[in-house]
Amino acid sequence: MPISFGQPLPSTRYRTTLRCGVAADAGRAAQITREIEGSGLDQSHMHGQGGVSGQGGAIGQGGMIGQGDMVGRVGFRKRQSHEVHPVPSCLVAHPLIEELIHVGRFPGASSVTFRVGARTSERMVIVDGEELSQKSLGLPDDVRIVTAQALTDGAQAWIHEQVAGHSFRISARSFFQARPDGADALVAAVARAVAPFDAVHDRLVDLYGGVGLFTKGLNAQRAVLVERSESSISDARVNLFELGTKIVASSVERWQPTSAEVVVADPARAGLNAAGVDAVVATGAERVALVSCDPASLARDLGLFAAAGFEVQGIELIDMFPQTHHIETVATLRRVSASRVTR
């Protein structure tokens, strides 16, 4: 079984979605500053200026960050804890997010999610806390601000991103890949996995289809997309309108399979499991692309496919998340014998 590696992607400044905690306690912020100063670690990777100050604050891109100034700043939670360590910068954050990390203040919020369109320059901040004005948060005028409660109450907010030559609407609570160049690579890898694909005549089933990345990336004109997220379904209806895609609001486990020549499945980290593999097998598809972000669940699912009469013909690895241990894979599967139900 051949294993190939996708083209290397930039290892820094790539994440277009980032969720952070917010520092709330001035005393703890001061303690964190002292810990940073006394650590002896090179902090230059955290910000453009390098180093930390010797005067009771960290140095960010615009100069010193004092102890009091750290309250309301975003940061990252200590492992297995809710404790937030404010940071002046982040190595993997896209520059459009990096600016917001540096200038933003979110007093009273428990967490903040930044979402940006790297290729459209659109920016959105989702605040888990009370509604505050643009000015009070210190954010530029172009940033769309929405609270988590407003979204729960029915508010809608989105950005757009360009991937593989197509525009995608991405709502505040819709899943999308963490970087557009990585999404480009995934679409290309999936296209290779299901080749030859006739966009006009082949019937495609897009499982865990999200906002429609693979259906639109493949320009599939006879597609069924299965997704259970209301937010993602709303986006998919917009993104796939011109293709006339049938969108099914359902979990894959509850979906009644329909016949197809090709299946693309991009499940969450837990993978397909037996029920998901059964759904794929029941479509009668000869060609399957399985996208996975967890090697353990991928290995289990590939074993289930083998038992169901499929052969793994290749795996492509894409390093979507440099600076982390996570990796994305696209497995190419072909039906080689009569299918057998896996459970």
C-alpha positions as CSV (number, residue, x, y, z in Angstrom):
1,M,0.0,0.0,0.0
2,P,1.7,3.2,-1.1
3,I,1.9,6.1,1.4
4,S,2.6,9.6,0.0
5,F,3.1,13.0,1.5
6,G,1.4,16.2,0.3
7,Q,3.4,19.3,-0.4
8,P,4.8,21.0,2.7
9,L,2.7,23.9,4.0
10,P,4.0,26.9,5.9
11,S,4.7,26.0,9.5
12,T,3.8,29.3,11.1
13,R,1.1,32.0,10.9
14,Y,-1.5,29.6,9.4
15,R,-4.5,29.1,11.7
16,T,-7.6,31.0,10.6
17,T,-9.6,29.8,13.6
18,L,-8.4,30.1,17.1
19,R,-10.2,29.8,20.4
20,C,-8.6,31.3,23.5
21,G,-9.4,31.8,27.2
22,V,-9.5,35.3,28.8
23,A,-7.4,36.4,31.8
24,A,-9.7,37.7,34.5
25,D,-7.7,38.0,37.7
26,A,-5.1,40.7,38.1
27,G,-3.2,38.9,40.8
28,R,-2.9,35.7,38.7
29,A,-1.9,37.8,35.7
30,A,1.0,39.3,37.7
31,Q,2.1,35.9,38.8
32,I,2.1,34.6,35.3
33,T,4.3,37.6,34.3
34,R,6.8,36.7,37.0
35,E,6.8,33.1,35.9
36,I,7.5,34.1,32.3
37,E,10.3,36.4,33.4
38,G,11.9,33.8,35.7
39,S,11.6,30.9,33.3
40,G,14.8,31.7,31.4
41,L,13.1,30.6,28.2
42,D,13.4,32.4,24.9
43,Q,10.1,34.0,24.4
44,S,10.9,35.4,20.9
45,H,8.7,32.8,19.3
46,M,5.7,34.3,21.0
47,H,6.0,37.8,19.5
48,G,7.8,39.8,16.9
49,Q,10.0,41.8,19.3
50,G,11.6,38.9,21.2
51,G,12.3,38.6,24.9
52,V,10.4,39.7,28.0
53,S,10.7,42.9,29.9
54,G,12.5,43.2,33.2
55,Q,9.9,45.7,34.5
56,G,6.9,43.6,35.4
57,G,5.4,42.9,32.0
58,A,5.9,41.0,28.8
59,I,6.9,42.6,25.6
60,G,4.5,42.3,22.6
61,Q,4.6,43.7,19.1
62,G,3.7,47.2,20.2
63,G,5.9,47.3,23.3
64,M,5.5,46.4,26.9
65,I,2.5,44.6,28.3
66,G,2.1,45.5,32.0
67,Q,0.7,43.3,34.7
68,G,-2.6,45.2,34.9
69,D,-2.9,45.3,31.2
70,M,-2.9,41.5,31.0
71,V,-6.4,41.4,32.5
72,G,-8.9,40.9,29.7
73,R,-6.2,39.7,27.3
74,V,-6.6,36.4,25.6
75,G,-4.4,33.4,26.3
76,F,-4.2,29.6,26.5
77,R,-5.4,27.3,29.2
78,K,-3.0,25.3,31.3
79,R,-3.2,21.6,30.5
80,Q,-6.1,20.0,32.2
81,S,-7.1,23.3,33.8
82,H,-9.3,26.3,33.3
83,E,-6.4,28.6,34.3
84,V,-5.6,31.1,31.5
85,H,-2.0,32.2,30.7
86,P,-2.3,35.5,28.7
87,V,0.0,35.7,25.7
88,P,1.0,38.7,23.6
89,S,1.2,36.6,20.4
90,C,0.8,33.1,18.9
91,L,3.2,31.3,16.7
92,V,0.6,29.6,14.5
93,A,-2.1,32.4,14.4
94,H,-2.7,34.0,11.0
95,P,-1.6,37.6,10.9
96,L,-5.2,38.7,10.7
97,I,-5.8,37.0,14.1
98,E,-2.4,38.0,15.5
99,E,-3.3,41.7,15.3
100,L,-6.5,41.0,17.3
101,I,-4.6,39.0,20.0
102,H,-2.4,42.0,20.5
103,V,-4.9,44.8,20.5
104,G,-8.0,43.1,21.9
105,R,-9.3,43.3,25.5
106,F,-12.2,41.2,26.5
107,P,-13.1,42.0,30.1
108,G,-15.8,39.8,31.6
109,A,-15.6,37.2,28.8
110,S,-14.6,33.6,29.6
111,S,-13.4,32.7,26.1
112,V,-13.0,34.3,22.6
113,T,-13.0,32.6,19.2
114,F,-11.3,34.4,16.3
115,R,-12.3,33.4,12.7
116,V,-10.8,35.0,9.6
117,G,-10.9,34.6,5.9
118,A,-7.2,34.5,4.9
119,R,-8.0,35.2,1.3
120,T,-10.9,37.6,1.8
121,S,-9.5,39.5,4.9
122,E,-12.9,39.2,6.6
123,R,-12.7,38.9,10.4
124,M,-15.1,37.8,13.1
125,V,-14.8,37.5,16.9
126,I,-17.2,35.3,18.9
127,V,-17.2,36.4,22.5
128,D,-18.5,34.1,25.3
129,G,-19.6,36.9,27.5
130,E,-21.6,40.1,27.6
131,E,-22.1,42.2,24.5
132,L,-19.5,45.0,24.3
133,S,-18.8,47.7,21.7
134,Q,-16.1,47.6,19.1
135,K,-14.3,50.5,20.9
136,S,-14.4,49.0,24.3
137,L,-12.9,45.8,23.0
138,G,-10.1,47.7,21.2
139,L,-10.8,46.0,17.9
140,P,-10.6,47.5,14.4
141,D,-13.8,48.6,12.7
142,D,-13.7,45.8,10.1
143,V,-14.2,43.1,12.7
144,R,-17.6,41.6,13.1
145,I,-18.4,40.9,16.8
146,V,-21.0,38.5,18.0
147,T,-21.7,36.9,21.4
148,A,-22.2,33.2,22.0
149,Q,-25.5,34.0,23.6
150,A,-26.7,36.0,20.5
151,L,-25.9,33.0,18.3
152,T,-27.9,30.7,20.7
153,D,-30.8,33.2,20.4
154,G,-30.7,32.9,16.6
155,A,-28.3,35.7,15.5
156,Q,-26.4,34.9,12.3
157,A,-22.9,35.9,11.5
158,W,-20.4,34.6,8.9
159,I,-17.2,35.2,7.0
160,H,-16.2,34.0,3.5
161,E,-13.1,32.1,2.4
162,Q,-11.7,31.1,-1.0
163,V,-10.6,27.5,-1.5
164,A,-9.8,25.7,-4.7
165,G,-11.1,28.6,-6.8
166,H,-14.4,28.7,-5.0
167,S,-16.0,31.0,-2.4
168,F,-17.5,29.5,0.8
169,R,-19.7,31.1,3.4
170,I,-18.7,30.0,6.8
171,S,-20.9,30.8,9.8
172,A,-19.7,31.4,13.3
173,R,-20.5,27.9,14.5
174,S,-19.8,26.0,11.3
175,F,-16.8,23.7,11.0
176,F,-14.2,24.6,8.4
177,Q,-10.6,23.6,7.9
178,A,-8.1,25.6,9.9
179,R,-6.2,27.0,6.8
180,P,-7.2,27.6,3.2
181,D,-4.0,26.3,1.7
182,G,-4.5,23.1,3.7
183,A,-8.1,22.9,2.4
184,D,-6.7,23.3,-1.1
185,A,-4.5,20.3,-0.4
186,L,-7.3,18.2,1.0
187,V,-9.6,18.9,-2.0
188,A,-6.8,18.0,-4.4
189,A,-6.0,14.8,-2.4
190,V,-9.7,13.7,-2.4
191,A,-9.9,14.4,-6.2
192,R,-6.9,12.0,-6.7
193,A,-8.5,9.4,-4.4
194,V,-11.8,9.2,-6.3
195,A,-10.3,9.6,-9.8
196,P,-11.5,9.2,-12.4
197,F,-14.5,11.4,-11.3
198,D,-17.1,12.5,-13.8
199,A,-18.5,15.7,-12.2
200,V,-21.5,15.6,-14.6
201,H,-22.5,12.0,-14.4
202,D,-21.1,10.3,-11.3
203,R,-23.3,10.3,-8.3
204,L,-21.5,11.5,-5.2
205,V,-22.4,11.0,-1.6
206,D,-20.6,13.5,0.7
207,L,-20.8,12.3,4.3
208,Y,-20.2,14.7,7.1
209,G,-20.3,17.2,4.3
210,G,-20.1,20.4,6.4
211,V,-20.4,23.6,4.4
212,G,-19.9,21.7,1.1
213,L,-16.1,21.9,0.7
214,F,-15.7,18.6,-1.2
215,T,-18.9,18.7,-3.2
216,K,-18.0,22.1,-4.4
217,G,-14.3,21.4,-4.8
218,L,-15.2,18.4,-7.0
219,N,-17.9,20.5,-8.8
220,A,-20.2,17.5,-8.3
221,Q,-23.5,18.0,-10.1
222,R,-25.2,14.9,-8.9
223,A,-24.5,15.0,-5.2
224,V,-26.1,14.2,-1.9
225,L,-24.6,15.9,1.2
226,V,-25.3,14.5,4.6
227,E,-24.7,16.8,7.6
228,R,-26.4,17.2,11.0
229,S,-25.1,20.7,12.1
230,E,-27.8,23.3,11.5
231,S,-25.2,26.0,11.0
232,S,-23.2,24.0,8.4
233,I,-26.4,23.0,6.6
234,S,-27.4,26.7,6.3
235,D,-24.0,27.5,4.8
236,A,-24.1,24.5,2.5
237,R,-27.4,25.6,1.0
238,V,-25.8,28.9,0.0
239,N,-22.5,27.4,-1.1
240,L,-24.0,24.6,-3.2
241,F,-27.1,26.4,-4.6
242,E,-25.8,26.5,-8.1
243,L,-24.9,22.8,-8.1
244,G,-28.4,21.8,-7.0
245,T,-27.0,19.5,-4.3
246,K,-29.5,17.5,-2.3
247,I,-28.8,18.3,1.4
248,V,-29.9,15.8,4.0
249,A,-30.1,17.1,7.6
250,S,-29.2,13.9,9.5
251,S,-26.5,12.1,11.3
252,V,-24.8,9.5,9.1
253,E,-25.9,6.8,11.5
254,R,-29.6,7.7,10.9
255,W,-29.4,8.4,7.2
256,Q,-31.0,6.0,4.8
257,P,-28.2,5.3,2.2
258,T,-28.8,6.1,-1.5
259,S,-26.9,4.6,-4.4
260,A,-23.7,6.3,-5.6
261,E,-20.6,5.7,-7.6
262,V,-18.4,7.7,-5.3
263,V,-18.4,8.5,-1.5
264,V,-16.3,11.1,0.3
265,A,-16.4,10.8,4.1
266,D,-14.8,13.3,6.5
267,P,-15.9,12.3,10.0
268,A,-14.8,13.9,13.2
269,R,-11.8,12.5,15.2
270,A,-13.8,9.5,16.4
271,G,-14.1,8.3,12.8
272,L,-16.8,6.3,11.1
273,N,-17.1,3.3,13.4
274,A,-19.1,0.3,12.2
275,A,-22.4,2.2,11.6
276,G,-20.6,4.8,9.4
277,V,-18.8,2.1,7.4
278,D,-22.1,0.3,6.9
279,A,-23.6,3.4,5.5
280,V,-20.8,3.8,3.0
281,V,-21.0,0.2,2.0
282,A,-24.7,0.4,1.5
283,T,-24.4,3.1,-1.2
284,G,-22.8,0.5,-3.5
285,A,-20.0,2.9,-4.3
286,E,-16.9,1.5,-6.0
287,R,-14.7,4.5,-5.0
288,V,-14.3,5.9,-1.6
289,A,-12.2,8.7,-0.1
290,L,-11.9,8.6,3.7
291,V,-10.5,11.8,5.3
292,S,-9.3,11.4,8.8
293,C,-7.5,13.4,11.5
294,D,-6.8,10.5,13.8
295,P,-4.5,7.6,12.9
296,A,-6.1,5.2,15.5
297,S,-9.7,5.7,14.3
298,L,-8.5,5.6,10.7
299,A,-6.8,2.2,11.2
300,R,-9.9,0.8,12.8
301,D,-12.2,2.0,10.0
302,L,-9.8,0.7,7.3
303,G,-10.0,-2.7,8.9
304,L,-13.8,-2.5,8.8
305,F,-13.7,-1.6,5.1
306,A,-11.4,-4.5,4.4
307,A,-13.9,-6.8,6.0
308,A,-16.6,-5.3,3.9
309,G,-14.8,-6.1,0.6
310,F,-12.7,-2.9,0.1
311,E,-9.0,-2.6,-0.6
312,V,-6.9,0.3,0.6
313,Q,-4.9,1.5,-2.5
314,G,-3.1,4.4,-0.9
315,I,-2.9,6.9,1.9
316,E,-1.8,10.5,1.5
317,L,-0.5,12.4,4.5
318,I,-1.0,16.2,4.8
319,D,0.7,18.1,7.6
320,M,-2.2,20.5,8.1
321,F,-1.2,21.5,11.7
322,P,2.6,22.2,12.0
323,Q,3.9,22.7,15.5
324,T,1.4,20.0,16.7
325,H,1.3,16.2,16.6
326,H,-1.9,16.2,14.5
327,I,-1.9,15.2,10.9
328,E,-4.6,14.8,8.2
329,T,-4.9,11.7,6.0
330,V,-6.8,10.8,2.8
331,A,-7.2,7.1,2.2
332,T,-8.1,5.8,-1.3
333,L,-10.4,2.8,-1.1
334,R,-11.8,0.6,-3.9
335,R,-14.4,-2.2,-3.8
336,V,-12.8,-5.4,-4.8
337,S,-15.4,-8.0,-3.7
338,A,-19.1,-8.3,-2.8
339,S,-19.8,-6.3,0.3
340,R,-20.5,-7.8,3.7
341,V,-22.3,-5.9,6.4
342,T,-19.7,-5.0,9.1
343,R,-22.0,-5.5,12.2
